[in-house]
Amino acid sequence: MNAIDTSISPRPAPGALASDVADLFGELGLSLAEDLGSDLGVFSPIDGTELATLKKHRSADMDVMVENAQNAFLAWKQVPAPHRGELVRRYGQLVRENKEALSRLLTIENGKILTEARGEVQEVIDICEYAVGLSRQLFGLTIASERAEHRLTEYWHPLGTLGLISAFNFPAAVWAWGTTVAIVCGDSAIWKPSEKTPLTALAFGKLLQKVAADYAFAPDHLVQVAIGDAECGAIIADHPGIAIVSATGSVRMGQDVGVRVQRRFGRSVLELGGNNAAIVAPSADIGLALRGTVFAATGTCGQRCTSLRRLIVHDSIRADFVRRLIATTASLRIGSPLIDDTHVGPLIDKAAFDAMQRALEQARAEGGIVHGGERIDIEGAADAYYVRPAIVEMPAQSDIVCEETFA
């Protein structure tokens, strides 16, 4: 590791984060008691400390969960869509009222800076508003018929139970995109979050269950949260009682989930990896291009399918732009994401750091010049992985340029 420098922000006192999580659940009026166990340790990327240990849902648990979801679906699909939308409206309002607590919880577990966490929670609020509007717009077509005194009318019917598998990098927004729309359409839902960010999922899921419990039209088990690893995700993909599977993650994961769902003629929605590029021409607003490049590449520590990974700059401006880009990334403030003036927080875990270092080594082997990318030592956070953003000048479109490096 390298020595501490002035661009690094401090971190919370050791042992404080687990206590913060307990306090935040209390502030939200929620309890983790029934979820605690000895199966799955949850760690904060901020300092590597354990936040909680949870029980996993086994195969038999999942069967019960799916049966409960199917029963909920049979009741919920009979509820008029505007009433279904009212449930989502109430939920969105509750999330809005607890935005700061939810944002802090998300940051503690995920490691993204508070500004980004607040933005993600706002996405949940925004998609609730969208879904509420959709609940009064489930239109069908009326089609002319060649038969006298006949008309053709199109109706949209709910599918059944949605199984949603989400990734660690957006532990709340991705779930809301799928689940709130599924609810207004008349579906029930089971959410399998990343095993790296289950606490955020439990908080958002329990808040919705809390709203549903106070809503006369909502059946029990309308939305459930399944805690587990890849095995739990495979059960969702294979289960004939789950009508549609929405999965966010790597291409490899999508290939596995897609085949499993198709094998039983289910339906799948896959949001997978990306290797995004930007082109900077001589006519560009260079200051704007520089700011956009830095945020697109370093937001969430580059752990997004939408992160900027390739930058193509016109030869006439390349030298100056790259010089300014290197200087800007070197000046970013790296440290605890709970501090408002931090620009870049930690990578999610050691596996992410190791993958980043392998990518940089491959880039060097293929003729690349690497600026940055080193691990940064932060006192009291020996088990966390804070890294300087890396800029790599590549001589050609080599193999590593064509691969997604999720960091």
N, C-alpha and C positions, 0 to 999 in steps of 0.2 A: 504494500500500500504506500501511498504518497503522504507527505506531511500535510497537516491542516493548513489551509490558506484563507485569505480574507473573503473569498467568494462563497465560503461554506457557512451555512446557518446552523445554529445549535439544535439540539434535539431535546425532547422532554426528559424529565428525570427517569432513571431506570425503574421499571415496575409500575409506572404510572398508567400505561396504556390499557392494561387489563382492567384496572379500576375505572378508567374512563369509559370503557365499553359497558361495564355494569351500570355505571351512573347514567349513561345515555339510554340504555334500555329502560331504566327506571324513569327517566324524564319522559320517555315515549309512552309510559304506562304499560310496558310489556315485560314479560318474564321469560327467561331462558331455562328455567328449572327443568321443564319436561324434555328439553333438548340436550341437556348435558349428559355426558357419558365418558367412555374411555376409548372410542374408536378413531376419532379424527381430531388431531391437534390443529388449531388455527393460529397462525403466527402473523405478527405485524411486520411488513417490510420496513417499517420506520427504524426499528432497532432489533428485529429478529426475536423478540420475546413472545411467549405464548399468550394468546388472548383468551382462549377457552378450549375445552375438549368436548366434542359432541358425539352423540350416537349416530351411527349410520343406519339407513333403512336397508333391510335385507330383501331378498326376493319375495318372501311371504308378506312382508310389510307392503311391498309395492303392489302385490295382488289386491290386498285390502284397499289400498289407496285408489287403485283404478276402479274397483267395484264401487267405492264411495263416490268417485268422480262421475261414473256413469249414472248413478242414481240421482246425483245432483243435476246432471245434464237433463234428464227426463223431466224434472220439475222446472228447471230454469228456462228451457226452450219454450215453455208455455206462457212465460211472463212477457207481456208486451215490451217491445224494444225500448220505448221511451222510459219505462220503469227500470229496465236493465241499465240504461244510461244514467239514471238518477243514482244508482249505486256507485258508478264510476265517478260521478260528479262529487259525491260526498267523500269518496276516497281521495280524489285530487285535492279537495279542500283540506283534508286532514294532513296530507303530505305538505301542502303549502304552509300550514300552521307549524309544522315540525321540520321545516327545511334545514335549519342550521344544525339541529341535532343529527339528522340523517346524513348531512354532508360531512360532519366530523366523523361519524361512524364509518362512512365510506372511505374517507381518507386514511383513518387508522388501519383499516383492514386491507385496503387496496394500494395505498401509497401515492395516489395522484394528489397534486396540490389542491388546497382548499378551493381555489378559484374554479378549477376544473370539476371538483366534486359538486360544488354548488350548481354549476352548469348542468351536470348530469341529473341532479335532483330536479332542476327546473325542467329538464326534458320529460321527466315522469309527469310533472304537473301539466306540461303542454300537451302531451299525448292523451292525457285524461280529457282535456278540453276538446281535443280532436274527436276522441271516441264518443263523447257526449253528443257532439253535433252529428256524428255518424248514426247514432241511435235513432234519429228522426229522418234518416236519408237512406234507409235500406230499400231502395226503389227496385221495382221490377218493371219490365216492359209490357205494354199491351200491344199485341200484334194483330194485324188484319188477317182474316181468314177468308178462303174462297167459298166457304159454306155459309149460306144465309143464316142469319140470327145466331151466329157463332163468333166468338173472339178467342184469341189465344192470350193467356196471361202468364207472365213469368214470375215465379216466386223463388226467393233465395232461402234455403233452409240451413240451419246450423249443422255442423258436421258431427259433433260429439265432444270428445275430450281432446284438448290440446296438450301435448307434452312438449315443454319448452326447456331446452338445454342451453344455458348461457355460459359465457366465458368470464374470466376474472377482470378483464380490462374495463368492461362496462357492466358492473354487477347489478345495476338497477334499471338503466334505461332500456336495454335490450328486452328485458322481461316485460316492461311496461308497453313497449311497442306491440308485442304480440298479445299479451294477456288482456289488456284493457279493450282491445278491439274484439278479441274472442268473446269476452263477457257480453258486450253489447250485441254481438251476433247470436248469442244464446248458447255458447259453449261453456263447459267447465274447463279447468286447467290444472295441470301438475307441473311444477317448476323444479327442475334439477339444476341448481346453480353450480358454478365451479367450486371444487373442494377447497380452493384457495380463498374464496370470499363467501362463505355460507352465512356469516353473521349479518351482513348487509341484506341478504335474501330473506333471512328470518325476520328481520325488522320490517321490511317492506311487505312481506307476506302476512305477518301477524297484524299489521295495521289494516290491511284489506279484510282479513278475517274479522277483525274487531268491528269494522264498519258493517260487514255483512251480518254479523250477529245481531246488530241493532236495526236491521232492515227487514221488514216483514215479508217482502217478496223473495228474499234470498234463501236458498236451501243450505243445509249444512254441507261442508266439504266442497263448496263451489270452487275454491282455490286452495291448493295444498302445496307444501314445499317438501321435496324429497332430498335428504342429505346423503351424499355418497360420492363415490369416485366414478371412474369410467365404467365400471361394472353396472352401476345404477343407471347410467346413460344408455348402456346397451339394453337393459331391461325395458326402458321406455321405447327405444327404437324397435324392439322385437315384439312388444306387447300388442296383441290384436285388439285390445280394448281401447287403444289410443288411436284416434282417427287421423290426427295430423301431428307431425313432429317438426318443430322449429328448432334448429340447432345452429349455434354460432361458435366458431372455433377454427382450427387449422384445416387445410385442405385434406390432410390425411384423415382427420376426424370426420370430415364431411363425406369422404369416400366410403368410410365404414358405415356411418349412419344412413347415408343414401341407399346403399345396397341392402342394408337390413330392412329398412322401411319398404323399399320396392319389392323385396322378396315376398312380403305379405300383401302387396298391392295397396299399401297405405299411401298417404300423401306427405311430402316433406317440403320444408322451406329451409334452404341452407344459405347462411351468410358466412363466407369463408375468408381466406387470406387475400392479400393484395400486395402489389409491388409498384406503388404509385410513383409517377414521374411528374416533374414540372419543367417547362421550357422557358428560359429567360432570353428574350430577344433584345437587340440594341435599343429598340423603341420602348422598352419597358420602363416603368417608374421603378428605378433601382432600389430606392429606399423601401417602397412598398413590397417589392419582390423579396428583399432581404428579410423584412419582418415576417412576411408570410412563410418564407422558407424555414426560418428558425422555429416558428411556432408549429408548423406542420410536421417538422422532423423531430422536435423534442417534446411535444405535448405527450403526457402520459408515458414519458421516457421512451417514446417511439413504439410503445406496445399497443398499437392500434392497427387494424386492417386498413385504415385510411391514412396512416402515417406516410409522410414523404420519404421515399427511400432512394430515388434517383433524381439527379439534378442535371439538366442538359442546358449548358450556357453557351451562347454564341462566342466564337473565338475572339472577336474584337473586344469583348468586355470581360472575358473569362478571368484573366489574371487579377483584375481589380475586384471583381465580385467575390472570387474565392478568398482573396486576402481579407476582405471585410467580413465574410461569412465566418472564417476561422477566428478572427478577433472577437466577433459578437458571441459565438458559442463559448469561447474561452472566458468571457466575462459573465456568463450566466451564474446566478446564485444557486448553489446546490446544497440541499440539506433537508431538514424536517419539513414535510409538506403541510404541517399544521401551522407553520409560520407564514403569515400573509405575503411577505416579500420574497419568499422562495420561488424560484423559477422552475427548478427541476428536483423532483423527489427521488426516491430509490426505485430500482428495479424490483419486481415482485419477489424474486428469490434467487438463490445461487444458480439454479438451473438456467434462468434467464441470463445471468451474468456469464456463465460458462458458454452458452450458445453465442452470445455477442462476441466473446473473445475468440471463439473458433472462427467466426465469420471474419473478424479482423485479421487473424492469422492467414486465412485463405486469401483474403484481399492482398496482403503483403506478398504471398507466394505467387500471385498472379500479376505482380508488378505495381500494386497500389502503394501510394504514399499516405500514411495514416497520421492524422492530426487529432490528438485527444484519444478518448476511449479508455483511459486508465481508471482503475478503481480509486476512490477517494476515501481516506481514513477519517472517520468522524468519531471523536472520543465517546466511549460508552455504547457504540453501535457496531461492535466487531462482527456481529452476525447479520448485519444489513449490507446491502450492495448498492452504494452510491457510486455513480460512474460519470465521468466527464463525457459529454456528447462527442461523438467521433465524426470527423469529416474525412472522407477518403477520396483521393484523386486517383482515378483509374485510367489506364492507358487505352482501354477498349471495353467492349461489351463482353466481358469474360463471364465464366460460370457464376461467380458470386454476385455479379451485378443482376443476373437473371433470377436470383433467389430472394425470397422474402426473409429478411433478418429481423426478427421480432424484438427489437431493442433500439 
